[in-house]
Amino acid sequence: MFLSIVLACLSPSVLSCNIFTNVQDIFPSREECLVDAVKVRDSFIDKGAYAKAGCVKLEHKGIDT
């Protein structure tokens, strides 16, 4: 399972950046996740922001009860 993440910045300064995640949709494949992340990234870029898209693999760790 994969979580899409977008880093969006108003300027080249790291202090202007925010991280956005799509917690409503967890994707079964990296490819599907990247389609979503790139769509969001492109919308930030269209508005003049700096943006980078990516996906994080979610792994279950711990003891099931």
PDBQT receptor file of N, H, CA, C and O in Angstrom, charges set to zero:
ATOM      1  N   MET A   1       0.842  -1.166   0.000  1.00  0.00    +0.000 N 
ATOM      2  CA  MET A   1       0.000   0.000   0.000  1.00  0.00    +0.000 C 
ATOM      3  C   MET A   1       0.896   1.241   0.000  1.00  0.00    +0.000 C 
ATOM      4  O   MET A   1       1.963   1.247   0.614  1.00  0.00    +0.000 OA
ATOM      5  N   PHE A   2       0.450   2.289  -0.696  1.00  0.00    +0.000 N 
ATOM      6  H   PHE A   2      -0.417   2.284  -1.195  1.00  0.00    +0.000 HD
ATOM      7  CA  PHE A   2       1.260   3.493  -0.847  1.00  0.00    +0.000 C 
ATOM      8  C   PHE A   2       0.460   4.741  -0.506  1.00  0.00    +0.000 C 
ATOM      9  O   PHE A   2      -0.741   4.821  -0.764  1.00  0.00    +0.000 OA
ATOM     10  N   LEU A   3       1.149   5.709   0.079  1.00  0.00    +0.000 N 
ATOM     11  H   LEU A   3       2.124   5.644   0.289  1.00  0.00    +0.000 HD
ATOM     12  CA  LEU A   3       0.581   7.000   0.465  1.00  0.00    +0.000 C 
ATOM     13  C   LEU A   3       1.215   8.068  -0.406  1.00  0.00    +0.000 C 
ATOM     14  O   LEU A   3       2.440   8.159  -0.486  1.00  0.00    +0.000 OA
ATOM     15  N   SER A   4       0.373   8.896  -1.073  1.00  0.00    +0.000 N 
ATOM     16  H   SER A   4      -0.622   8.822  -1.008  1.00  0.00    +0.000 HD
ATOM     17  CA  SER A   4       0.921   9.962  -1.914  1.00  0.00    +0.000 C 
ATOM     18  C   SER A   4       1.255  11.187  -1.071  1.00  0.00    +0.000 C 
ATOM     19  O   SER A   4       0.521  11.554  -0.153  1.00  0.00    +0.000 OA
ATOM     20  N   ILE A   5       2.387  11.809  -1.408  1.00  0.00    +0.000 N 
ATOM     21  H   ILE A   5       2.983  11.511  -2.154  1.00  0.00    +0.000 HD
ATOM     22  CA  ILE A   5       2.892  12.965  -0.665  1.00  0.00    +0.000 C 
ATOM     23  C   ILE A   5       3.356  14.021  -1.667  1.00  0.00    +0.000 C 
ATOM     24  O   ILE A   5       3.980  13.709  -2.681  1.00  0.00    +0.000 OA
ATOM     25  N   VAL A   6       3.032  15.291  -1.354  1.00  0.00    +0.000 N 
ATOM     26  H   VAL A   6       2.525  15.545  -0.530  1.00  0.00    +0.000 HD
ATOM     27  CA  VAL A   6       3.514  16.407  -2.166  1.00  0.00    +0.000 C 
ATOM     28  C   VAL A   6       4.143  17.436  -1.238  1.00  0.00    +0.000 C 
ATOM     29  O   VAL A   6       3.549  17.837  -0.237  1.00  0.00    +0.000 OA
ATOM     30  N   LEU A   7       5.350  17.855  -1.585  1.00  0.00    +0.000 N 
ATOM     31  H   LEU A   7       5.833  17.530  -2.398  1.00  0.00    +0.000 HD
ATOM     32  CA  LEU A   7       6.027  18.943  -0.887  1.00  0.00    +0.000 C 
ATOM     33  C   LEU A   7       5.824  20.180  -1.752  1.00  0.00    +0.000 C 
ATOM     34  O   LEU A   7       6.261  20.206  -2.902  1.00  0.00    +0.000 OA
ATOM     35  N   ALA A   8       5.163  21.209  -1.212  1.00  0.00    +0.000 N 
ATOM     36  H   ALA A   8       4.808  21.188  -0.278  1.00  0.00    +0.000 HD
ATOM     37  CA  ALA A   8       4.894  22.440  -1.956  1.00  0.00    +0.000 C 
ATOM     38  C   ALA A   8       5.501  23.620  -1.208  1.00  0.00    +0.000 C 
ATOM     39  O   ALA A   8       5.349  23.748   0.007  1.00  0.00    +0.000 OA
ATOM     40  N   CYS A   9       6.194  24.485  -1.957  1.00  0.00    +0.000 N 
ATOM     41  H   CYS A   9       6.318  24.381  -2.944  1.00  0.00    +0.000 HD
ATOM     42  CA  CYS A   9       6.890  25.630  -1.365  1.00  0.00    +0.000 C 
ATOM     43  C   CYS A   9       6.486  26.904  -2.111  1.00  0.00    +0.000 C 
ATOM     44  O   CYS A   9       6.318  26.893  -3.330  1.00  0.00    +0.000 OA
ATOM     45  N   LEU A  10       6.333  27.992  -1.369  1.00  0.00    +0.000 N 
ATOM     46  H   LEU A  10       6.470  28.000  -0.378  1.00  0.00    +0.000 HD
ATOM     47  CA  LEU A  10       5.988  29.272  -1.978  1.00  0.00    +0.000 C 
ATOM     48  C   LEU A  10       7.212  29.973  -2.557  1.00  0.00    +0.000 C 
ATOM     49  O   LEU A  10       7.084  30.827  -3.434  1.00  0.00    +0.000 OA
ATOM     50  N   SER A  11       8.401  29.612  -2.065  1.00  0.00    +0.000 N 
ATOM     51  H   SER A  11       8.504  28.919  -1.352  1.00  0.00    +0.000 HD
ATOM     52  CA  SER A  11       9.655  30.188  -2.556  1.00  0.00    +0.000 C 
ATOM     53  C   SER A  11      10.727  29.103  -2.452  1.00  0.00    +0.000 C 
ATOM     54  O   SER A  11      10.463  28.022  -1.926  1.00  0.00    +0.000 OA
ATOM     55  N   PRO A  12      11.931  29.384  -2.948  1.00  0.00    +0.000 N 
ATOM     56  CA  PRO A  12      12.999  28.387  -2.823  1.00  0.00    +0.000 C 
ATOM     57  C   PRO A  12      13.415  28.106  -1.376  1.00  0.00    +0.000 C 
ATOM     58  O   PRO A  12      14.127  27.135  -1.120  1.00  0.00    +0.000 OA
ATOM     59  N   SER A  13      12.989  28.930  -0.441  1.00  0.00    +0.000 N 
ATOM     60  H   SER A  13      12.411  29.719  -0.649  1.00  0.00    +0.000 HD
ATOM     61  CA  SER A  13      13.330  28.730   0.966  1.00  0.00    +0.000 C 
ATOM     62  C   SER A  13      12.554  27.556   1.552  1.00  0.00    +0.000 C 
ATOM     63  O   SER A  13      11.342  27.443   1.366  1.00  0.00    +0.000 OA
ATOM     64  N   VAL A  14      13.262  26.690   2.257  1.00  0.00    +0.000 N 
ATOM     65  H   VAL A  14      14.246  26.782   2.408  1.00  0.00    +0.000 HD
ATOM     66  CA  VAL A  14      12.617  25.540   2.895  1.00  0.00    +0.000 C 
ATOM     67  C   VAL A  14      11.584  25.991   3.938  1.00  0.00    +0.000 C 
ATOM     68  O   VAL A  14      10.656  25.247   4.255  1.00  0.00    +0.000 OA
ATOM     69  N   LEU A  15      11.744  27.184   4.459  1.00  0.00    +0.000 N 
ATOM     70  H   LEU A  15      12.498  27.789   4.201  1.00  0.00    +0.000 HD
ATOM     71  CA  LEU A  15      10.801  27.695   5.465  1.00  0.00    +0.000 C 
ATOM     72  C   LEU A  15       9.413  27.955   4.890  1.00  0.00    +0.000 C 
ATOM     73  O   LEU A  15       8.448  28.091   5.642  1.00  0.00    +0.000 OA
ATOM     74  N   SER A  16       9.302  28.025   3.567  1.00  0.00    +0.000 N 
ATOM     75  H   SER A  16      10.086  27.914   2.956  1.00  0.00    +0.000 HD
ATOM     76  CA  SER A  16       8.005  28.279   2.942  1.00  0.00    +0.000 C 
ATOM     77  C   SER A  16       7.280  26.997   2.533  1.00  0.00    +0.000 C 
ATOM     78  O   SER A  16       6.227  27.062   1.899  1.00  0.00    +0.000 OA
ATOM     79  N   CYS A  17       7.825  25.843   2.884  1.00  0.00    +0.000 N 
ATOM     80  H   CYS A  17       8.681  25.791   3.399  1.00  0.00    +0.000 HD
ATOM     81  CA  CYS A  17       7.286  24.559   2.412  1.00  0.00    +0.000 C 
ATOM     82  C   CYS A  17       6.257  23.950   3.366  1.00  0.00    +0.000 C 
ATOM     83  O   CYS A  17       6.314  24.121   4.584  1.00  0.00    +0.000 OA
ATOM     84  N   ASN A  18       5.319  23.235   2.754  1.00  0.00    +0.000 N 
ATOM     85  H   ASN A  18       5.273  23.096   1.765  1.00  0.00    +0.000 HD
ATOM     86  CA  ASN A  18       4.344  22.430   3.483  1.00  0.00    +0.000 C 
ATOM     87  C   ASN A  18       4.269  21.063   2.826  1.00  0.00    +0.000 C 
ATOM     88  O   ASN A  18       4.489  20.924   1.623  1.00  0.00    +0.000 OA
ATOM     89  N   ILE A  19       3.954  20.055   3.634  1.00  0.00    +0.000 N 
ATOM     90  H   ILE A  19       3.775  20.168   4.612  1.00  0.00    +0.000 HD
ATOM     91  CA  ILE A  19       3.797  18.695   3.130  1.00  0.00    +0.000 C 
ATOM     92  C   ILE A  19       2.312  18.363   3.110  1.00  0.00    +0.000 C 
ATOM     93  O   ILE A  19       1.601  18.567   4.094  1.00  0.00    +0.000 OA
ATOM     94  N   PHE A  20       1.854  17.846   1.967  1.00  0.00    +0.000 N 
ATOM     95  H   PHE A  20       2.432  17.680   1.168  1.00  0.00    +0.000 HD
ATOM     96  CA  PHE A  20       0.460  17.452   1.803  1.00  0.00    +0.000 C 
ATOM     97  C   PHE A  20       0.402  15.958   1.528  1.00  0.00    +0.000 C 
ATOM     98  O   PHE A  20       1.140  15.448   0.685  1.00  0.00    +0.000 OA
ATOM     99  N   THR A  21      -0.476  15.256   2.239  1.00  0.00    +0.000 N 
ATOM    100  H   THR A  21      -1.076  15.670   2.924  1.00  0.00    +0.000 HD
ATOM    101  CA  THR A  21      -0.657  13.824   2.026  1.00  0.00    +0.000 C 
ATOM    102  C   THR A  21      -2.120  13.537   1.733  1.00  0.00    +0.000 C 
ATOM    103  O   THR A  21      -3.008  14.234   2.223  1.00  0.00    +0.000 OA
ATOM    104  N   ASN A  22      -2.363  12.523   0.944  1.00  0.00    +0.000 N 
ATOM    105  H   ASN A  22      -1.641  11.957   0.546  1.00  0.00    +0.000 HD
ATOM    106  CA  ASN A  22      -3.726  12.108   0.630  1.00  0.00    +0.000 C 
ATOM    107  C   ASN A  22      -4.062  10.904   1.509  1.00  0.00    +0.000 C 
ATOM    108  O   ASN A  22      -3.898   9.757   1.094  1.00  0.00    +0.000 OA
ATOM    109  N   VAL A  23      -4.531  11.177   2.721  1.00  0.00    +0.000 N 
ATOM    110  H   VAL A  23      -4.664  12.109   3.058  1.00  0.00    +0.000 HD
ATOM    111  CA  VAL A  23      -4.838  10.091   3.649  1.00  0.00    +0.000 C 
ATOM    112  C   VAL A  23      -6.198   9.456   3.367  1.00  0.00    +0.000 C 
ATOM    113  O   VAL A  23      -6.537   8.426   3.950  1.00  0.00    +0.000 OA
ATOM    114  N   GLN A  24      -6.971  10.066   2.479  1.00  0.00    +0.000 N 
ATOM    115  H   GLN A  24      -6.695  10.902   2.005  1.00  0.00    +0.000 HD
ATOM    116  CA  GLN A  24      -8.274   9.509   2.132  1.00  0.00    +0.000 C 
ATOM    117  C   GLN A  24      -8.163   8.341   1.153  1.00  0.00    +0.000 C 
ATOM    118  O   GLN A  24      -9.015   7.452   1.135  1.00  0.00    +0.000 OA
ATOM    119  N   ASP A  25      -7.113   8.352   0.348  1.00  0.00    +0.000 N 
ATOM    120  H   ASP A  25      -6.421   9.074   0.363  1.00  0.00    +0.000 HD
ATOM    121  CA  ASP A  25      -6.906   7.311  -0.661  1.00  0.00    +0.000 C 
ATOM    122  C   ASP A  25      -5.538   6.676  -0.457  1.00  0.00    +0.000 C 
ATOM    123  O   ASP A  25      -4.513   7.323  -0.670  1.00  0.00    +0.000 OA
ATOM    124  N   ILE A  26      -5.519   5.431  -0.053  1.00  0.00    +0.000 N 
ATOM    125  H   ILE A  26      -6.351   4.905   0.120  1.00  0.00    +0.000 HD
ATOM    126  CA  ILE A  26      -4.289   4.654   0.044  1.00  0.00    +0.000 C 
ATOM    127  C   ILE A  26      -4.267   3.749  -1.188  1.00  0.00    +0.000 C 
ATOM    128  O   ILE A  26      -5.240   3.048  -1.465  1.00  0.00    +0.000 OA
ATOM    129  N   PHE A  27      -3.161   3.768  -1.920  1.00  0.00    +0.000 N 
ATOM    130  H   PHE A  27      -2.371   4.337  -1.695  1.00  0.00    +0.000 HD
ATOM    131  CA  PHE A  27      -3.108   3.122  -3.227  1.00  0.00    +0.000 C 
ATOM    132  C   PHE A  27      -2.424   1.764  -3.164  1.00  0.00    +0.000 C 
ATOM    133  O   PHE A  27      -1.450   1.598  -2.430  1.00  0.00    +0.000 OA
ATOM    134  N   PRO A  28      -2.924   0.783  -3.929  1.00  0.00    +0.000 N 
ATOM    135  CA  PRO A  28      -2.340  -0.557  -3.898  1.00  0.00    +0.000 C 
ATOM    136  C   PRO A  28      -1.007  -0.659  -4.643  1.00  0.00    +0.000 C 
ATOM    137  O   PRO A  28      -0.220  -1.563  -4.364  1.00  0.00    +0.000 OA
ATOM    138  N   SER A  29      -0.737   0.261  -5.596  1.00  0.00    +0.000 N 
ATOM    139  H   SER A  29      -1.376   0.996  -5.823  1.00  0.00    +0.000 HD
ATOM    140  CA  SER A  29       0.519   0.194  -6.344  1.00  0.00    +0.000 C 
ATOM    141  C   SER A  29       1.190   1.565  -6.382  1.00  0.00    +0.000 C 
ATOM    142  O   SER A  29       0.530   2.597  -6.259  1.00  0.00    +0.000 OA
ATOM    143  N   ARG A  30       2.499   1.559  -6.552  1.00  0.00    +0.000 N 
ATOM    144  H   ARG A  30       3.035   0.721  -6.652  1.00  0.00    +0.000 HD
ATOM    145  CA  ARG A  30       3.258   2.811  -6.637  1.00  0.00    +0.000 C 
ATOM    146  C   ARG A  30       2.819   3.619  -7.854  1.00  0.00    +0.000 C 
ATOM    147  O   ARG A  30       2.754   4.846  -7.786  1.00  0.00    +0.000 OA
ATOM    148  N   GLU A  31       2.519   2.955  -8.958  1.00  0.00    +0.000 N 
ATOM    149  H   GLU A  31       2.571   1.958  -9.014  1.00  0.00    +0.000 HD
ATOM    150  CA  GLU A  31       2.119   3.649 -10.179  1.00  0.00    +0.000 C 
ATOM    151  C   GLU A  31       0.832   4.444  -9.974  1.00  0.00    +0.000 C 
ATOM    152  O   GLU A  31       0.751   5.605 -10.373  1.00  0.00    +0.000 OA
ATOM    153  N   GLU A  32      -0.173   3.825  -9.355  1.00  0.00    +0.000 N 
ATOM    154  H   GLU A  32      -0.107   2.881  -9.031  1.00  0.00    +0.000 HD
ATOM    155  CA  GLU A  32      -1.442   4.525  -9.087  1.00  0.00    +0.000 C 
ATOM    156  C   GLU A  32      -1.214   5.699  -8.136  1.00  0.00    +0.000 C 
ATOM    157  O   GLU A  32      -1.807   6.766  -8.298  1.00  0.00    +0.000 OA
ATOM    158  N   CYS A  33      -0.365   5.495  -7.166  1.00  0.00    +0.000 N 
ATOM    159  H   CYS A  33       0.117   4.628  -7.035  1.00  0.00    +0.000 HD
ATOM    160  CA  CYS A  33      -0.048   6.538  -6.203  1.00  0.00    +0.000 C 
ATOM    161  C   CYS A  33       0.613   7.727  -6.896  1.00  0.00    +0.000 C 
ATOM    162  O   CYS A  33       0.260   8.876  -6.632  1.00  0.00    +0.000 OA
ATOM    163  N   LEU A  34       1.563   7.452  -7.775  1.00  0.00    +0.000 N 
ATOM    164  H   LEU A  34       1.849   6.518  -7.989  1.00  0.00    +0.000 HD
ATOM    165  CA  LEU A  34       2.268   8.530  -8.469  1.00  0.00    +0.000 C 
ATOM    166  C   LEU A  34       1.346   9.324  -9.384  1.00  0.00    +0.000 C 
ATOM    167  O   LEU A  34       1.532  10.530  -9.544  1.00  0.00    +0.000 OA
ATOM    168  N   VAL A  35       0.353   8.672  -9.989  1.00  0.00    +0.000 N 
ATOM    169  H   VAL A  35       0.201   7.692  -9.859  1.00  0.00    +0.000 HD
ATOM    170  CA  VAL A  35      -0.617   9.397 -10.818  1.00  0.00    +0.000 C 
ATOM    171  C   VAL A  35      -1.319  10.448  -9.975  1.00  0.00    +0.000 C 
ATOM    172  O   VAL A  35      -1.465  11.590 -10.411  1.00  0.00    +0.000 OA
ATOM    173  N   ASP A  36      -1.752  10.085  -8.786  1.00  0.00    +0.000 N 
ATOM    174  H   ASP A  36      -1.633   9.157  -8.433  1.00  0.00    +0.000 HD
ATOM    175  CA  ASP A  36      -2.426  11.027  -7.887  1.00  0.00    +0.000 C 
ATOM    176  C   ASP A  36      -1.471  12.134  -7.437  1.00  0.00    +0.000 C 
ATOM    177  O   ASP A  36      -1.824  13.313  -7.479  1.00  0.00    +0.000 OA
ATOM    178  N   ALA A  37      -0.278  11.763  -7.013  1.00  0.00    +0.000 N 
ATOM    179  H   ALA A  37       0.008  10.806  -6.979  1.00  0.00    +0.000 HD
ATOM    180  CA  ALA A  37       0.684  12.735  -6.495  1.00  0.00    +0.000 C 
ATOM    181  C   ALA A  37       1.101  13.735  -7.579  1.00  0.00    +0.000 C 
ATOM    182  O   ALA A  37       1.219  14.929  -7.301  1.00  0.00    +0.000 OA
ATOM    183  N   VAL A  38       1.323  13.268  -8.792  1.00  0.00    +0.000 N 
ATOM    184  H   VAL A  38       1.227  12.298  -9.018  1.00  0.00    +0.000 HD
ATOM    185  CA  VAL A  38       1.735  14.151  -9.881  1.00  0.00    +0.000 C 
ATOM    186  C   VAL A  38       0.611  15.117 -10.247  1.00  0.00    +0.000 C 
ATOM    187  O   VAL A  38       0.871  16.274 -10.580  1.00  0.00    +0.000 OA
ATOM    188  N   LYS A  39      -0.632  14.651 -10.188  1.00  0.00    +0.000 N 
ATOM    189  H   LYS A  39      -0.843  13.711  -9.918  1.00  0.00    +0.000 HD
ATOM    190  CA  LYS A  39      -1.775  15.519 -10.473  1.00  0.00    +0.000 C 
ATOM    191  C   LYS A  39      -1.823  16.687  -9.474  1.00  0.00    +0.000 C 
ATOM    192  O   LYS A  39      -2.035  17.836  -9.861  1.00  0.00    +0.000 OA
ATOM    193  N   VAL A  40      -1.628  16.379  -8.207  1.00  0.00    +0.000 N 
ATOM    194  H   VAL A  40      -1.457  15.446  -7.893  1.00  0.00    +0.000 HD
ATOM    195  CA  VAL A  40      -1.640  17.418  -7.166  1.00  0.00    +0.000 C 
ATOM    196  C   VAL A  40      -0.427  18.332  -7.327  1.00  0.00    +0.000 C 
ATOM    197  O   VAL A  40      -0.551  19.553  -7.226  1.00  0.00    +0.000 OA
ATOM    198  N   ARG A  41       0.741  17.746  -7.577  1.00  0.00    +0.000 N 
ATOM    199  H   ARG A  41       0.841  16.754  -7.659  1.00  0.00    +0.000 HD
ATOM    200  CA  ARG A  41       1.951  18.542  -7.793  1.00  0.00    +0.000 C 
ATOM    201  C   ARG A  41       1.759  19.537  -8.929  1.00  0.00    +0.000 C 
ATOM    202  O   ARG A  41       2.112  20.709  -8.802  1.00  0.00    +0.000 OA
ATOM    203  N   ASP A  42       1.197  19.065 -10.043  1.00  0.00    +0.000 N 
ATOM    204  H   ASP A  42       0.910  18.113 -10.147  1.00  0.00    +0.000 HD
ATOM    205  CA  ASP A  42       0.993  19.933 -11.203  1.00  0.00    +0.000 C 
ATOM    206  C   ASP A  42       0.042  21.086 -10.884  1.00  0.00    +0.000 C 
ATOM    207  O   ASP A  42       0.213  22.189 -11.403  1.00  0.00    +0.000 OA
ATOM    208  N   SER A  43      -0.960  20.839 -10.033  1.00  0.00    +0.000 N 
ATOM    209  H   SER A  43      -1.098  19.943  -9.612  1.00  0.00    +0.000 HD
ATOM    210  CA  SER A  43      -1.878  21.927  -9.674  1.00  0.00    +0.000 C 
ATOM    211  C   SER A  43      -1.159  22.990  -8.846  1.00  0.00    +0.000 C 
ATOM    212  O   SER A  43      -1.461  24.175  -8.984  1.00  0.00    +0.000 OA
ATOM    213  N   PHE A  44      -0.219  22.598  -7.992  1.00  0.00    +0.000 N 
ATOM    214  H   PHE A  44       0.026  21.635  -7.880  1.00  0.00    +0.000 HD
ATOM    215  CA  PHE A  44       0.572  23.579  -7.248  1.00  0.00    +0.000 C 
ATOM    216  C   PHE A  44       1.497  24.354  -8.188  1.00  0.00    +0.000 C 
ATOM    217  O   PHE A  44       1.632  25.571  -8.066  1.00  0.00    +0.000 OA
ATOM    218  N   ILE A  45       2.125  23.654  -9.116  1.00  0.00    +0.000 N 
ATOM    219  H   ILE A  45       2.015  22.665  -9.216  1.00  0.00    +0.000 HD
ATOM    220  CA  ILE A  45       3.025  24.313 -10.067  1.00  0.00    +0.000 C 
ATOM    221  C   ILE A  45       2.258  25.312 -10.929  1.00  0.00    +0.000 C 
ATOM    222  O   ILE A  45       2.757  26.401 -11.214  1.00  0.00    +0.000 OA
ATOM    223  N   ASP A  46       1.051  24.945 -11.343  1.00  0.00    +0.000 N 
ATOM    224  H   ASP A  46       0.646  24.060 -11.112  1.00  0.00    +0.000 HD
ATOM    225  CA  ASP A  46       0.215  25.851 -12.146  1.00  0.00    +0.000 C 
ATOM    226  C   ASP A  46      -0.103  27.146 -11.399  1.00  0.00    +0.000 C 
ATOM    227  O   ASP A  46      -0.339  28.182 -12.021  1.00  0.00    +0.000 OA
ATOM    228  N   LYS A  47      -0.108  27.087 -10.072  1.00  0.00    +0.000 N 
ATOM    229  H   LYS A  47       0.084  26.246  -9.567  1.00  0.00    +0.000 HD
ATOM    230  CA  LYS A  47      -0.398  28.266  -9.249  1.00  0.00    +0.000 C 
ATOM    231  C   LYS A  47       0.866  29.033  -8.880  1.00  0.00    +0.000 C 
ATOM    232  O   LYS A  47       0.803  30.002  -8.123  1.00  0.00    +0.000 OA
ATOM    233  N   GLY A  48       2.018  28.608  -9.409  1.00  0.00    +0.000 N 
ATOM    234  H   GLY A  48       2.069  27.821 -10.024  1.00  0.00    +0.000 HD
ATOM    235  CA  GLY A  48       3.265  29.327  -9.190  1.00  0.00    +0.000 C 
ATOM    236  C   GLY A  48       4.115  28.833  -8.033  1.00  0.00    +0.000 C 
ATOM    237  O   GLY A  48       5.111  29.470  -7.688  1.00  0.00    +0.000 OA
ATOM    238  N   ALA A  49       3.750  27.730  -7.436  1.00  0.00    +0.000 N 
ATOM    239  H   ALA A  49       2.942  27.213  -7.716  1.00  0.00    +0.000 HD
ATOM    240  CA  ALA A  49       4.528  27.187  -6.316  1.00  0.00    +0.000 C 
ATOM    241  C   ALA A  49       5.619  26.252  -6.842  1.00  0.00    +0.000 C 
ATOM    242  O   ALA A  49       5.576  25.814  -7.991  1.00  0.00    +0.000 OA
ATOM    243  N   TYR A  50       6.578  25.961  -5.999  1.00  0.00    +0.000 N 
ATOM    244  H   TYR A  50       6.613  26.318  -5.065  1.00  0.00    +0.000 HD
ATOM    245  CA  TYR A  50       7.563  24.921  -6.251  1.00  0.00    +0.000 C 
ATOM    246  C   TYR A  50       6.975  23.651  -5.640  1.00  0.00    +0.000 C 
ATOM    247  O   TYR A  50       6.449  23.694  -4.528  1.00  0.00    +0.000 OA
ATOM    248  N   ALA A  51       7.053  22.532  -6.341  1.00  0.00    +0.000 N 
ATOM    249  H   ALA A  51       7.481  22.498  -7.245  1.00  0.00    +0.000 HD
ATOM    250  CA  ALA A  51       6.441  21.318  -5.791  1.00  0.00    +0.000 C 
ATOM    251  C   ALA A  51       7.194  20.067  -6.251  1.00  0.00    +0.000 C 
ATOM    252  O   ALA A  51       7.781  20.024  -7.333  1.00  0.00    +0.000 OA
ATOM    253  N   LYS A  52       7.152  19.068  -5.395  1.00  0.00    +0.000 N 
ATOM    254  H   LYS A  52       6.676  19.103  -4.516  1.00  0.00    +0.000 HD
ATOM    255  CA  LYS A  52       7.774  17.768  -5.668  1.00  0.00    +0.000 C 
ATOM    256  C   LYS A  52       6.807  16.687  -5.197  1.00  0.00    +0.000 C 
ATOM    257  O   LYS A  52       6.257  16.783  -4.100  1.00  0.00    +0.000 OA
ATOM    258  N   ALA A  53       6.595  15.662  -6.016  1.00  0.00    +0.000 N 
ATOM    259  H   ALA A  53       7.042  15.584  -6.907  1.00  0.00    +0.000 HD
ATOM    260  CA  ALA A  53       5.654  14.594  -5.690  1.00  0.00    +0.000 C 
ATOM    261  C   ALA A  53       6.391  13.296  -5.400  1.00  0.00    +0.000 C 
ATOM    262  O   ALA A  53       7.491  13.068  -5.903  1.00  0.00    +0.000 OA
ATOM    263  N   GLY A  54       5.778  12.456  -4.591  1.00  0.00    +0.000 N 
ATOM    264  H   GLY A  54       4.884  12.641  -4.183  1.00  0.00    +0.000 HD
ATOM    265  CA  GLY A  54       6.350  11.152  -4.307  1.00  0.00    +0.000 C 
ATOM    266  C   GLY A  54       5.352  10.261  -3.596  1.00  0.00    +0.000 C 
ATOM    267  O   GLY A  54       4.235  10.674  -3.282  1.00  0.00    +0.000 OA
ATOM    268  N   CYS A  55       5.774   9.035  -3.350  1.00  0.00    +0.000 N 
ATOM    269  H   CYS A  55       6.681   8.700  -3.605  1.00  0.00    +0.000 HD
ATOM    270  CA  CYS A  55       4.930   8.066  -2.662  1.00  0.00    +0.000 C 
ATOM    271  C   CYS A  55       5.766   7.336  -1.608  1.00  0.00    +0.000 C 
ATOM    272  O   CYS A  55       6.966   7.123  -1.780  1.00  0.00    +0.000 OA
ATOM    273  N   VAL A  56       5.113   6.968  -0.534  1.00  0.00    +0.000 N 
ATOM    274  H   VAL A  56       4.138   7.142  -0.394  1.00  0.00    +0.000 HD
ATOM    275  CA  VAL A  56       5.758   6.239   0.552  1.00  0.00    +0.000 C 
ATOM    276  C   VAL A  56       5.052   4.903   0.720  1.00  0.00    +0.000 C 
ATOM    277  O   VAL A  56       3.825   4.837   0.790  1.00  0.00    +0.000 OA
ATOM    278  N   LYS A  57       5.843   3.847   0.784  1.00  0.00    +0.000 N 
ATOM    279  H   LYS A  57       6.840   3.901   0.727  1.00  0.00    +0.000 HD
ATOM    280  CA  LYS A  57       5.285   2.516   0.998  1.00  0.00    +0.000 C 
ATOM    281  C   LYS A  57       4.912   2.368   2.472  1.00  0.00    +0.000 C 
ATOM    282  O   LYS A  57       5.722   2.629   3.361  1.00  0.00    +0.000 OA
ATOM    283  N   LEU A  58       3.696   1.953   2.708  1.00  0.00    +0.000 N 
ATOM    284  H   LEU A  58       3.037   1.741   1.986  1.00  0.00    +0.000 HD
ATOM    285  CA  LEU A  58       3.222   1.739   4.088  1.00  0.00    +0.000 C 
ATOM    286  C   LEU A  58       3.405   0.267   4.426  1.00  0.00    +0.000 C 
ATOM    287  O   LEU A  58       2.973  -0.617   3.686  1.00  0.00    +0.000 OA
ATOM    288  N   GLU A  59       4.051   0.025   5.554  1.00  0.00    +0.000 N 
ATOM    289  H   GLU A  59       4.402   0.743   6.155  1.00  0.00    +0.000 HD
ATOM    290  CA  GLU A  59       4.261  -1.346   6.016  1.00  0.00    +0.000 C 
ATOM    291  C   GLU A  59       3.727  -1.487   7.416  1.00  0.00    +0.000 C 
ATOM    292  O   GLU A  59       3.896  -0.603   8.255  1.00  0.00    +0.000 OA
ATOM    293  N   HIS A  60       3.092  -2.588   7.657  1.00  0.00    +0.000 N 
ATOM    294  H   HIS A  60       2.954  -3.306   6.975  1.00  0.00    +0.000 HD
ATOM    295  CA  HIS A  60       2.559  -2.864   8.992  1.00  0.00    +0.000 C 
ATOM    296  C   HIS A  60       3.668  -3.425   9.856  1.00  0.00    +0.000 C 
ATOM    297  O   HIS A  60       4.335  -4.393   9.492  1.00  0.00    +0.000 OA
ATOM    298  N   LYS A  61       3.854  -2.797  11.013  1.00  0.00    +0.000 N 
ATOM    299  H   LYS A  61       3.312  -2.010  11.309  1.00  0.00    +0.000 HD
ATOM    300  CA  LYS A  61       4.852  -3.294  11.959  1.00  0.00    +0.000 C 
ATOM    301  C   LYS A  61       4.192  -3.388  13.320  1.00  0.00    +0.000 C 
ATOM    302  O   LYS A  61       3.421  -2.508  13.703  1.00  0.00    +0.000 OA
ATOM    303  N   GLY A  62       4.480  -4.411  14.023  1.00  0.00    +0.000 N 
ATOM    304  H   GLY A  62       5.107  -5.126  13.712  1.00  0.00    +0.000 HD
ATOM    305  CA  GLY A  62       3.895  -4.573  15.337  1.00  0.00    +0.000 C 
ATOM    306  C   GLY A  62       3.209  -5.915  15.488  1.00  0.00    +0.000 C 
ATOM    307  O   GLY A  62       3.361  -6.810  14.656  1.00  0.00    +0.000 OA
ATOM    308  N   ILE A  63       2.461  -6.036  16.550  1.00  0.00    +0.000 N 
ATOM    309  H   ILE A  63       2.337  -5.309  17.225  1.00  0.00    +0.000 HD
ATOM    310  CA  ILE A  63       1.782  -7.284  16.878  1.00  0.00    +0.000 C 
ATOM    311  C   ILE A  63       0.291  -7.109  16.653  1.00  0.00    +0.000 C 
ATOM    312  O   ILE A  63      -0.318  -6.176  17.177  1.00  0.00    +0.000 OA
ATOM    313  N   ASP A  64      -0.299  -8.017  15.867  1.00  0.00    +0.000 N 
ATOM    314  H   ASP A  64       0.196  -8.775  15.442  1.00  0.00    +0.000 HD
ATOM    315  CA  ASP A  64      -1.751  -8.006  15.683  1.00  0.00    +0.000 C 
ATOM    316  C   ASP A  64      -2.406  -8.574  16.942  1.00  0.00    +0.000 C 
ATOM    317  O   ASP A  64      -1.945  -9.564  17.509  1.00  0.00    +0.000 OA
ATOM    318  N   THR A  65      -3.489  -7.925  17.362  1.00  0.00    +0.000 N 
ATOM    319  H   THR A  65      -3.863  -7.121  16.901  1.00  0.00    +0.000 HD
ATOM    320  CA  THR A  65      -4.204  -8.445  18.550  1.00  0.00    +0.000 C 
ATOM    321  C   THR A  65      -5.582  -8.891  18.161  1.00  0.00    +0.000 C 
ATOM    322  O   THR A  65      -6.342  -9.358  19.010  1.00  0.00    +0.000 OA
TER     323      THR A  65
